[in-house]
Amino acid sequence: MANAGVVTYNASLVALLNHYGAIPRACRPYRAKTKGKIERPFRYIRQDFFLARTFRNLDDLNAQFTEWRTGIANPRTHATTQRVVDEAFAEELPSLRPLPALAYDAVLTVERRVSKEGMVSVGGNLYSVPDTARRRVLEVQHHTAEIRIFEDGQLIARHPVLEGKALRRVDPAHRKAPPPRPPQQMPVQGLRRPLDFYDAVGRRLAAGSQP
């Protein structure tokens, strides 16, 4: 974003570039020639690879992209340079900087409201938070393979990312144990008397009822 000649870069973009040792460079406004050189490859990937494609998870997406890249995109002759992409890349490879040992960990940070059931919704699925959580709005980090939930900057829950939609994951450690039930008192049984006692009571009552 540029304001009065000052360029302000997106913080997430700068973090990504720093990881790979690159420096952002702003193009002049309304210069399609310079901007198009950067944007055109992404348009090609979006239209030729992503359009009408489905995938189960990130690993499935990466596998499909590798197959498309090695079988379609790179063996083709580039429409502008008229060079085979694989051959041009092989020539430029010795001049390229090697990738970092660790891949960039892209993190999406959002705020989520805790439901009455003690769950937060992320990506169409529900994840539990501890019953001890005090705040109703928590910070959630959506990593590639893990959901991390924070309260006041402290990590209070972590879950593997669920594959699919409308799924629930409850960590048993997040739920308080129910209070112990009070001991049940055994009902007091009536005193047992011999049958002779009841027979005598019956005779006395019968004798008293006579005129």
C-alpha positions in Angstrom: 0.0 0.0 0.0 1.3 3.4 -0.9 0.4 6.7 0.7 2.0 10.0 -0.2 4.9 8.2 -1.8 5.5 5.9 1.2 5.1 2.1 0.6 3.7 0.0 3.4 4.2 -3.7 2.9 2.0 -6.5 4.2 3.6 -7.9 7.4 2.8 -11.5 6.5 4.4 -11.0 3.0 7.5 -9.5 4.6 7.8 -12.4 7.0 7.6 -14.9 4.1 10.2 -13.0 2.0 12.6 -12.8 5.0 12.4 -16.5 5.5 13.6 -17.1 1.9 16.1 -14.2 1.9 14.2 -12.0 -0.5 13.4 -8.3 -0.5 10.1 -6.8 -1.7 10.2 -4.2 -4.4 7.2 -2.0 -5.2 6.2 -1.5 -8.9 5.3 1.9 -10.2 1.5 2.4 -10.3 -0.3 1.8 -13.6 2.8 0.0 -15.1 1.2 -3.1 -16.5 4.5 -4.1 -18.1 6.3 -4.5 -14.8 3.4 -5.8 -12.7 2.3 -8.3 -15.3 5.6 -10.1 -15.4 5.0 -11.0 -11.7 1.3 -11.6 -11.8 1.0 -13.6 -15.0 2.5 -16.8 -13.7 0.1 -16.8 -10.7 -2.8 -16.3 -13.1 -1.6 -19.3 -15.2 -1.4 -21.5 -12.1 -4.8 -20.3 -10.9 -6.6 -20.9 -14.2 -4.7 -24.0 -15.4 -4.2 -25.9 -12.1 -6.7 -24.7 -9.5 -9.8 -24.1 -11.6 -12.4 -26.8 -10.9 -9.9 -29.0 -9.0 -10.6 -30.6 -5.6 -8.2 -32.0 -3.0 -8.6 -33.8 0.3 -5.8 -32.0 2.3 -2.5 -30.2 1.8 -0.5 -33.4 1.0 -3.0 -34.3 -1.7 -2.8 -30.8 -3.1 1.0 -30.9 -3.2 0.9 -34.3 -4.9 -1.5 -33.1 -7.6 0.5 -29.9 -8.1 3.8 -31.9 -8.5 2.1 -34.1 -11.1 0.8 -31.0 -13.0 4.0 -29.1 -12.8 6.3 -32.0 -14.0 3.8 -33.3 -16.6 2.2 -30.2 -18.0 3.6 -26.8 -16.9 7.3 -27.3 -17.1 7.6 -29.4 -20.3 5.6 -26.8 -22.2 7.1 -24.1 -24.5 6.6 -20.7 -22.9 4.3 -18.5 -25.1 6.4 -15.4 -24.7 10.0 -16.6 -24.5 9.5 -19.6 -26.8 11.7 -21.6 -24.5 10.9 -24.9 -22.8 10.4 -24.1 -19.2 12.4 -27.1 -17.9 15.4 -26.2 -20.1 15.3 -22.5 -19.1 15.1 -23.4 -15.4 18.1 -25.8 -15.7 20.2 -23.0 -17.1 19.2 -20.6 -14.3 19.5 -23.2 -11.5 23.3 -22.6 -10.7 22.6 -18.9 -10.1 19.6 -19.5 -7.7 19.9 -19.4 -4.0 19.3 -22.7 -2.2 16.0 -23.1 -0.2 16.2 -22.9 3.6 16.5 -26.2 5.5 13.1 -25.6 7.1 9.9 -24.8 5.2 8.0 -21.6 5.9 5.3 -22.2 8.5 2.4 -20.2 7.3 0.1 -19.3 10.2 -3.4 -17.9 10.0 -4.3 -16.1 13.2 -8.0 -15.4 13.9 -10.3 -14.7 16.9 -13.0 -17.2 17.7 -15.9 -17.0 20.2 -16.3 -20.0 22.6 -19.7 -21.7 22.3 -21.8 -22.7 25.3 -20.4 -26.3 24.8 -16.8 -25.0 25.1 -16.0 -25.3 21.4 -14.5 -23.0 18.8 -15.2 -23.2 15.1 -12.2 -23.3 12.7 -12.4 -24.1 9.0 -15.9 -25.6 9.4 -15.0 -27.9 12.3 -15.3 -27.6 16.1 -12.4 -27.9 18.6 -12.7 -28.0 22.4 -11.2 -25.5 24.8 -10.5 -26.3 28.5 -13.4 -25.7 30.9 -11.0 -23.5 32.9 -10.9 -20.9 30.0 -12.2 -17.6 31.3 -12.5 -15.5 28.2 -15.3 -16.0 25.7 -13.2 -14.8 22.7 -9.8 -16.6 22.1 -7.0 -16.3 19.7 -6.6 -19.3 17.3 -3.6 -20.1 15.2 -4.3 -22.3 12.2 -1.1 -24.0 11.3 -0.7 -26.5 8.4 -1.3 -29.6 10.5 -2.3 -28.2 13.9 -4.8 -25.9 15.6 -3.4 -23.9 18.6 -5.7 -21.9 20.9 -4.4 -19.1 23.1 -5.8 -17.1 26.0 -4.1 -13.9 27.0 -1.0 -15.1 25.0 -0.8 -18.5 26.8 -1.3 -21.7 24.8 -4.2 -23.6 26.4 -5.1 -26.1 23.7 -3.8 -27.8 20.6 -5.5 -30.1 18.1 -4.5 -31.9 14.9 -6.4 -30.3 11.9 -9.5 -32.3 11.1 -9.9 -33.4 7.5 -13.5 -32.7 6.4 -16.4 -30.5 7.5 -18.8 -30.4 10.4 -16.5 -32.6 12.5 -15.9 -32.3 16.3 -12.8 -33.0 18.4 -13.0 -32.9 22.2 -9.9 -33.4 24.2 -10.9 -35.3 27.4 -8.4 -33.3 29.4 -10.4 -30.2 28.7 -13.4 -31.4 30.6 -13.7 -31.3 34.4 -14.5 -34.5 36.1 -18.0 -34.5 37.5 -18.3 -34.0 41.3 -18.4 -37.3 43.2 -21.9 -38.5 43.9 -23.0 -38.6 47.6 -23.1 -42.1 49.0 -26.6 -43.6 48.7 -28.3 -44.4 52.0 -29.9 -47.8 52.2 -33.6 -47.7 53.0 -34.4 -48.7 56.5 -36.2 -52.0 56.5 -39.1 -52.5 58.9 -38.6 -54.8 61.9 -39.4 -58.3 61.2 -41.7 -60.0 63.8 -42.7 -63.6 64.2 -46.0 -64.7 62.7 -47.3 -65.6 66.2 -47.3 -61.9 67.1 -49.5 -61.0 64.1 -51.8 -63.9 64.9 -52.2 -62.7 68.5 -52.9 -59.1 67.3 -55.6 -60.5 65.0 -57.3 -62.5 67.7 -57.4 -59.5 70.1 -58.8 -57.3 67.4 -61.4 -59.9 66.6 -62.4 -60.3 70.3 -62.7 -56.6 70.8 -65.1 -56.2 67.8 -67.6 -58.6 69.3 -70.7 -57.1 71.2 
